[in-house]
Amino acid sequence: MFRLSRRRRGRSAAVPHVPEPGQRSGMSIRPYRDIERRRSRQIRVGTVAVGGDAPITVQTMTNTLTADAAATIAQIRQVAEAGADIVRVSCPDEDSTAALPEIVRASPIPIVADIHFHYKRAIEAAEAGAACLRINPGNIGSAERVREVVKAAKDHGCSMRIGVNAGSLERDLLERYGEPCPEAMVESALDHARILEDNDFFEFKISVKASDVFLAVAAYQGLAEACDYPLHLGITEAGGLRTGTVKSSIGIGSLLWAGIGDTIRVSLSADPVEEVKVGFDILKSLNLRHRGVNVISCPSCARQQFEVIKTVELLESRLGHITTPMTVSVIGCVVNGPGEARETDIGLTGGGHGTHMVYLSGVPHHRLKDENIVDHLVGLIERKAAEIEAARAAADGASREAHAQPRAAAAS
């Protein structure tokens, strides 16, 4: 049996997925796509809300030496440009926390300081402006040290993340359970949570990560039932870019599909920018968040009427600057091309004699020759993105004006 945090008892309730701005609220006309998110309390990581009805956020971690502030800041800016909402930096020594104030000031997104055993690093990180501390309170020593860390977090507006990992479970739990297992991981998480609760601190989220997908998913499922704290999802040490993406997509994706999870980090032995891209692709695949162009393309075969693979490679390399959500289909022939194009903002379907059909908003619009495919599509996509952003800005302006009028009338 999982032990329940005394702040939370009973089964987790579910709430409907809260859509992105502009999306239909409530249940959709296609209920098989709806995801009901687990009800969790909401905390803040700096300016970013995590849990409750907040959008599911994407995190990554720098792999520079934190003491090298310039290199760390450069990498943070890269991941922020790729879409990261939150970034974590490791703080294993005093040189790292000494560099934190400069890093925090320069960072466009909130900083999580990764602390393991030394409580003074946690206090230094909080004082340096970190938005969140990744720390397990049971690992930092006496109750007095825990109180000092909690006081620093409260004084400086820091939240925390309890980060349980199957590879570093407490010895007593391993002796009792015999091996890392879901029950041991959940018990570890709740034990750490209880320490913070006993110190009247509740601004924290929890993770229970493992490199084994089955173990991680089962642990998160158990934890989701046992408490209402926000959950940080991840498959730890998932591997390189390809294998790690597959493992993370299965593990994180299955949990998100079940409504579990409030923030995610894809752990890859790769550039942190790739972690962010994969994280957003997982969320886009489940219709939980949208950023940039979603390209629907066929694998190509002998029926293709243009070089699909090369076209898609070039398109994706040239569309990275677009953050506006939209869908583009690139299909090599008329078997599935027209059907896919009907459901997209912009579509290209291969036709005979080097001439292809371009669809706009699902409707056939004009024909296109081979030699102009990539440049033409990029131009169409950029113009469509500008139109969407202009319409969004106008709608936002109208909404602000409508809200301002009653206040102005009341003031007069």
C-alpha positions as CSV (number, residue, x, y, z in Angstrom):
1,M,0.0,0.0,0.0
2,F,1.2,3.5,-0.7
3,R,1.3,5.8,2.3
4,L,-0.7,9.0,1.7
5,S,0.6,12.4,2.5
6,R,-1.6,13.7,5.3
7,R,-2.4,16.7,3.1
8,R,-4.1,14.6,0.5
9,R,-6.3,11.5,0.9
10,G,-8.4,9.6,-1.5
11,R,-8.3,9.2,-5.3
12,S,-7.2,12.0,-7.6
13,A,-10.0,13.9,-9.2
14,A,-9.9,14.7,-12.9
15,V,-10.4,18.0,-14.6
16,P,-10.9,18.6,-18.3
17,H,-7.9,19.6,-20.3
18,V,-7.6,23.4,-20.4
19,P,-7.0,24.3,-24.0
20,E,-4.5,26.8,-25.3
21,P,-5.8,30.3,-26.0
22,G,-8.2,30.2,-29.0
23,Q,-9.0,26.5,-28.6
24,R,-12.4,25.2,-27.8
25,S,-13.0,24.7,-24.1
26,G,-14.6,21.6,-22.5
27,M,-15.2,18.4,-24.3
28,S,-14.6,18.5,-28.0
29,I,-16.6,17.2,-31.0
30,R,-14.0,14.4,-31.1
31,P,-14.1,13.0,-27.6
32,Y,-11.5,10.3,-28.5
33,R,-8.9,13.1,-28.5
34,D,-9.9,14.6,-25.1
35,I,-7.5,14.2,-22.1
36,E,-8.8,14.7,-18.6
37,R,-5.9,16.0,-16.5
38,R,-5.4,14.9,-12.9
39,R,-6.4,17.6,-10.5
40,S,-3.3,19.0,-8.8
41,R,-2.5,22.0,-6.7
42,Q,-0.6,24.9,-8.5
43,I,2.8,26.2,-7.5
44,R,5.0,28.8,-9.2
45,V,8.5,28.4,-10.5
46,G,9.4,32.1,-10.8
47,T,6.9,33.6,-13.3
48,V,5.8,30.2,-14.5
49,A,2.8,28.4,-13.1
50,V,3.1,24.6,-12.7
51,G,0.1,22.4,-12.0
52,G,-3.6,23.1,-11.7
53,D,-5.0,24.4,-15.0
54,A,-1.6,25.8,-16.1
55,P,-0.3,24.6,-19.5
56,I,2.1,21.7,-19.2
57,T,5.6,23.2,-19.2
58,V,8.8,21.9,-20.9
59,Q,12.1,21.9,-19.0
60,T,15.7,21.0,-19.8
61,M,19.0,21.2,-18.0
62,T,22.3,22.8,-19.0
63,N,25.4,20.6,-19.4
64,T,27.9,23.4,-19.2
65,L,30.0,24.1,-16.1
66,T,27.8,26.3,-14.1
67,A,30.8,28.2,-12.8
68,D,31.4,29.3,-16.4
69,A,28.6,31.9,-16.4
70,A,29.1,33.0,-20.0
71,A,28.8,29.5,-21.4
72,T,25.8,28.6,-19.2
73,I,24.0,31.8,-20.1
74,A,24.6,31.2,-23.8
75,Q,23.1,27.7,-23.5
76,I,20.2,28.9,-21.5
77,R,19.4,31.5,-24.3
78,Q,19.5,28.7,-26.9
79,V,17.1,26.5,-25.0
80,A,14.8,29.4,-24.3
81,E,14.7,30.3,-28.0
82,A,13.8,26.7,-28.7
83,G,10.8,27.1,-26.3
84,A,12.0,25.9,-22.9
85,D,9.8,27.3,-20.1
86,I,12.2,26.4,-17.3
87,V,15.9,25.5,-17.1
88,R,17.8,23.6,-14.5
89,V,21.5,24.2,-13.6
90,S,23.6,21.9,-11.4
91,C,25.1,23.5,-8.3
92,P,27.6,21.0,-6.9
93,D,30.1,23.6,-5.4
94,E,30.5,27.1,-4.2
95,D,31.9,28.3,-7.6
96,S,28.6,27.3,-9.1
97,T,26.4,29.1,-6.7
98,A,28.7,32.1,-6.9
99,A,28.0,32.3,-10.6
100,L,24.2,32.0,-10.1
101,P,23.4,35.7,-9.6
102,E,24.8,36.6,-13.0
103,I,23.1,33.6,-14.6
104,V,19.7,34.4,-13.1
105,R,19.9,38.1,-14.1
106,A,20.7,37.1,-17.7
107,S,18.3,34.2,-18.1
108,P,15.0,34.8,-20.0
109,I,13.4,31.9,-18.2
110,P,13.2,30.7,-14.5
111,I,16.3,28.9,-13.1
112,V,16.1,25.7,-11.0
113,A,19.2,25.0,-8.9
114,D,20.0,21.3,-8.7
115,I,21.2,20.5,-5.2
116,H,22.0,17.1,-3.8
117,F,23.6,16.7,-0.4
118,H,25.0,20.1,0.7
119,Y,22.4,22.3,2.4
120,K,24.5,25.4,2.1
121,R,24.4,25.2,-1.7
122,A,20.6,25.3,-1.4
123,I,20.7,28.4,0.8
124,E,23.2,30.1,-1.5
125,A,21.1,29.3,-4.6
126,A,18.0,30.7,-3.0
127,E,19.8,33.8,-2.1
128,A,21.2,34.1,-5.6
129,G,17.8,34.3,-7.1
130,A,17.0,30.7,-8.2
131,A,13.3,30.2,-8.8
132,C,13.3,26.6,-7.6
133,L,15.5,24.2,-5.7
134,R,15.7,20.6,-6.8
135,I,16.5,18.9,-3.5
136,N,15.5,15.9,-1.4
137,P,15.2,17.2,2.2
138,G,15.9,13.8,3.7
139,N,19.4,13.9,2.2
140,I,20.7,17.1,3.6
141,G,21.2,16.1,7.2
142,S,19.6,17.3,10.4
143,A,16.1,18.8,11.0
144,E,17.8,22.1,11.7
145,R,19.5,22.1,8.3
146,V,16.1,21.4,6.6
147,R,14.6,24.3,8.5
148,E,17.3,26.6,7.3
149,V,16.8,25.6,3.7
150,V,13.0,26.0,4.0
151,K,13.5,29.4,5.6
152,A,15.7,30.5,2.7
153,A,13.2,29.2,0.2
154,K,10.4,31.1,1.9
155,D,12.4,34.3,2.3
156,H,13.4,34.3,-1.4
157,G,10.2,33.0,-3.0
158,C,11.7,29.7,-4.1
159,S,9.6,26.6,-4.8
160,M,11.2,23.1,-4.6
161,R,11.2,19.9,-6.5
162,I,11.5,16.6,-4.7
163,G,13.4,14.4,-7.1
164,V,13.3,10.7,-6.4
165,N,15.4,8.5,-8.7
166,A,15.4,4.7,-8.8
167,G,19.2,4.7,-9.0
168,S,19.6,6.5,-5.7
169,L,16.9,5.2,-3.4
170,E,17.5,5.2,0.4
171,R,19.2,2.1,1.7
172,D,16.5,1.3,4.2
173,L,13.9,1.2,1.4
174,L,16.1,-1.0,-0.8
175,E,16.7,-3.4,2.1
176,R,12.9,-3.6,2.8
177,Y,11.7,-3.9,-0.8
178,G,14.7,-5.8,-2.2
179,E,15.1,-3.6,-5.3
180,P,13.9,-0.3,-6.8
181,C,10.1,-0.7,-7.3
182,P,7.1,1.6,-7.6
183,E,6.1,1.2,-4.0
184,A,9.6,2.1,-2.7
185,M,9.8,5.2,-5.0
186,V,6.4,6.5,-3.9
187,E,7.2,5.9,-0.3
188,S,10.5,7.8,-0.7
189,A,8.7,10.7,-2.4
190,L,6.1,10.9,0.3
191,D,8.6,10.7,3.1
192,H,10.5,13.7,1.6
193,A,7.2,15.5,1.1
194,R,6.2,15.0,4.8
195,I,9.4,16.6,5.9
196,L,8.5,19.8,3.9
197,E,4.9,19.6,5.2
198,D,6.1,19.4,8.7
199,N,8.0,22.6,8.1
200,D,4.8,24.3,6.8
201,F,6.2,24.3,3.2
202,F,3.9,23.2,0.4
203,E,5.3,25.0,-2.7
204,F,6.8,21.9,-4.3
205,K,6.5,19.4,-7.1
206,I,7.6,15.8,-7.2
207,S,9.3,13.5,-9.6
208,V,9.9,9.7,-9.4
209,K,12.2,9.0,-12.3
210,A,13.7,5.7,-13.5
211,S,15.5,4.7,-16.7
212,D,13.1,1.7,-16.9
213,V,9.9,2.9,-18.5
214,F,7.7,0.3,-16.8
215,L,9.1,1.3,-13.3
216,A,8.8,5.0,-13.9
217,V,5.3,4.9,-15.3
218,A,4.1,2.7,-12.4
219,A,5.7,4.9,-9.8
220,Y,4.1,8.0,-11.3
221,Q,0.7,6.3,-11.4
222,G,1.0,5.4,-7.7
223,L,2.2,8.9,-6.8
224,A,-0.7,10.5,-8.7
225,E,-3.1,8.5,-6.6
226,A,-1.3,9.3,-3.3
227,C,-1.1,13.1,-3.4
228,D,-2.2,16.2,-5.2
229,Y,1.2,17.9,-5.7
230,P,2.2,18.8,-9.2
231,L,4.2,16.1,-10.9
232,H,7.4,16.6,-12.9
233,L,7.6,13.8,-15.5
234,G,10.7,12.2,-17.0
235,I,12.4,9.0,-17.9
236,T,15.9,9.5,-16.5
237,E,19.1,8.5,-18.4
238,A,16.9,7.6,-21.4
239,G,19.9,7.4,-23.7
240,G,21.0,9.1,-26.9
241,L,18.9,11.2,-29.3
242,R,17.0,8.4,-31.0
243,T,16.6,5.7,-28.3
244,G,16.1,8.3,-25.6
245,T,13.4,10.0,-27.7
246,V,11.6,6.7,-28.2
247,K,11.8,5.7,-24.5
248,S,10.7,9.2,-23.3
249,S,7.8,9.4,-25.8
250,I,6.5,6.0,-24.6
251,G,6.9,6.8,-20.9
252,I,6.0,10.5,-20.7
253,G,3.5,10.2,-23.5
254,S,1.5,7.4,-21.8
255,L,1.4,9.3,-18.6
256,L,0.2,12.5,-20.2
257,W,-2.4,10.6,-22.2
258,A,-3.7,9.3,-18.9
259,G,-3.9,12.9,-17.6
260,I,-0.9,12.6,-15.3
261,G,1.9,15.3,-15.4
262,D,2.3,19.0,-15.0
263,T,5.8,19.6,-16.4
264,I,8.2,17.4,-18.4
265,R,11.9,17.0,-19.0
266,V,13.2,14.7,-21.7
267,S,16.6,13.4,-20.6
268,L,18.9,12.8,-23.6
269,S,22.6,12.3,-24.1
270,A,22.3,15.1,-26.6
271,D,22.1,18.9,-27.0
272,P,19.6,20.3,-24.5
273,V,17.9,22.1,-27.4
274,E,17.0,18.6,-28.7
275,E,15.4,17.8,-25.4
276,V,13.2,20.8,-25.7
277,K,12.2,20.0,-29.3
278,V,11.3,16.4,-28.3
279,G,9.3,17.6,-25.3
280,F,7.2,19.9,-27.4
281,D,6.7,17.2,-30.1
282,I,5.3,14.9,-27.4
283,L,2.9,17.6,-26.2
284,K,1.9,18.5,-29.8
285,S,1.2,14.9,-30.6
286,L,-1.2,14.7,-27.7
287,N,-2.8,18.1,-28.5
288,L,-1.7,19.4,-25.1
289,R,0.4,22.3,-26.3
290,H,1.3,23.8,-29.7
291,R,4.4,25.7,-30.8
292,G,5.6,26.1,-34.3
293,V,4.8,24.3,-37.5
294,N,3.6,20.7,-37.2
295,V,4.6,19.0,-40.5
296,I,2.5,16.0,-41.6
297,S,4.5,14.1,-44.2
298,C,4.5,10.7,-45.9
299,P,7.4,8.3,-45.7
300,S,7.5,8.4,-49.6
301,C,7.3,5.5,-52.0
302,A,7.4,4.8,-55.7
303,R,4.2,6.9,-56.1
304,Q,5.9,10.1,-55.0
305,Q,5.8,12.9,-57.5
306,F,8.6,15.0,-55.9
307,E,11.4,14.3,-53.4
308,V,9.3,14.2,-50.2
309,I,12.2,13.4,-47.7
310,K,14.5,16.1,-49.0
311,T,11.6,18.6,-49.1
312,V,10.7,17.9,-45.5
313,E,14.3,18.1,-44.3
314,L,14.7,21.5,-46.0
315,L,11.3,22.8,-44.7
316,E,12.0,21.8,-41.1
317,S,15.5,23.4,-41.3
318,R,14.0,26.7,-42.5
319,L,10.9,26.9,-40.3
320,G,12.6,26.7,-36.9
321,H,12.1,30.5,-36.4
322,I,8.3,30.2,-36.6
323,T,6.6,29.8,-33.2
324,T,3.1,30.3,-34.4
325,P,1.1,27.0,-34.2
326,M,0.0,25.7,-37.6
327,T,-0.2,22.5,-39.5
328,V,1.4,21.8,-42.9
329,S,1.0,18.6,-44.9
330,V,3.6,17.4,-47.5
331,I,2.3,14.3,-49.2
332,G,3.9,12.9,-52.3
333,C,0.9,11.7,-54.3
334,V,-2.9,11.9,-54.6
335,V,-3.7,8.7,-52.7
336,N,-3.7,10.4,-49.2
337,G,-2.6,13.9,-50.2
338,P,-6.0,15.6,-50.7
339,G,-7.5,14.1,-47.6
340,E,-4.6,15.2,-45.4
341,A,-4.5,18.7,-47.0
342,R,-8.2,19.2,-46.1
343,E,-7.3,19.1,-42.4
344,T,-4.3,21.5,-42.5
345,D,-3.5,25.2,-42.8
346,I,-1.3,24.6,-45.8
347,G,-1.0,21.4,-47.9
348,L,1.1,20.2,-50.8
349,T,0.0,17.1,-52.8
350,G,2.2,15.6,-55.5
351,G,0.8,15.6,-59.0
352,G,2.0,14.5,-62.4
353,H,4.5,16.0,-64.8
354,G,6.3,18.0,-62.1
355,T,3.2,20.0,-61.2
356,H,1.6,19.8,-57.7
357,M,-1.4,21.1,-55.9
358,V,-1.2,23.6,-53.1
359,Y,-4.1,23.7,-50.6
360,L,-4.9,26.7,-48.4
361,S,-7.2,26.2,-45.4
362,G,-8.1,22.8,-46.8
363,V,-9.2,24.0,-50.2
364,P,-7.3,23.5,-53.5
365,H,-5.8,26.9,-54.3
366,H,-3.0,26.8,-57.0
367,R,-0.5,24.6,-58.7
368,L,3.3,24.6,-58.1
369,K,6.3,23.4,-60.2
370,D,9.0,21.2,-58.7
371,E,11.8,23.8,-58.7
372,N,9.9,26.3,-56.5
373,I,8.5,23.9,-53.8
374,V,10.5,24.8,-50.7
375,D,10.9,28.5,-51.2
376,H,7.2,28.8,-52.1
377,L,6.0,26.8,-49.1
378,V,8.2,28.8,-46.7
379,G,6.8,32.0,-48.1
380,L,3.2,30.8,-47.7
381,I,3.9,29.6,-44.1
382,E,5.6,32.8,-43.1
383,R,2.7,34.9,-44.4
384,K,0.2,32.6,-42.7
385,A,2.0,32.9,-39.4
386,A,2.0,36.7,-39.8
387,E,-1.7,36.7,-40.5
388,I,-2.4,34.5,-37.4
389,E,-0.3,36.7,-35.1
390,A,-1.9,39.9,-36.4
391,A,-5.4,38.4,-35.8
392,R,-4.4,37.3,-32.4
393,A,-3.0,40.7,-31.5
394,A,-6.2,42.4,-32.7
395,A,-8.3,40.1,-30.7
396,D,-6.2,40.6,-27.6
397,G,-6.4,44.4,-28.1
398,A,-10.2,44.3,-28.5
399,S,-10.5,42.1,-25.4
400,R,-8.4,44.6,-23.3
401,E,-10.4,47.5,-24.6
402,A,-13.7,45.7,-23.7
403,H,-12.4,45.0,-20.2
404,A,-11.2,48.6,-19.8
405,Q,-14.5,50.3,-20.7
406,P,-16.4,49.1,-17.6
407,R,-13.6,50.2,-15.4
408,A,-13.4,53.6,-17.0
409,A,-17.2,54.0,-16.7
410,A,-17.1,53.0,-13.0
411,A,-14.2,55.4,-12.3
412,S,-16.1,58.3,-13.9
